[in-house]
Amino acid sequence: DLVYHFIEIKARRGMQHGLAREAVTKKKQKHIKRAAMLFLYDLNQKKRRWKEISFDVIEVYLHEDFQSSIHYLPQCF
């Protein structure tokens, strides 16, 4: 069975605006979940099945030395 991951990617150049994951507000989560439900409804109409869904976040931090770090947060909301 399939697992569908709906992933929001957020990038930050510094920490002055908080963690990247904090930009995924309740309002944005609601929009993402609504889009996911429409996608899954369409799959259901086509008789396709899935085992589970996951709402994930990927944080990308861009550092001054042109390096970056990436954090994957599964089932974040």
C-alpha positions, 0 to 999 in steps of 0.5 A: 500500500502507498504512503503519500507525503505532503511536504512543505519546504521552508528556507531561512537565511538566519534565525532572526525570524525563528525556526523555518517550521514556525512559518507553517502556521495553522492557516497554512496547515489548513490549506495544505490539508485541504489540497491533500484531501482534494488530491486524495478524493481524485485518487479515490475516484480513480479507484486508487488506494493508499495506506496512510498520509503524512504531513511533513516539513523540510527546513533548509537553513542557508548559512553565511559561508554558503553552506546549508543544512537540511532537516526533515520533520516527518508527520509534523502536523 
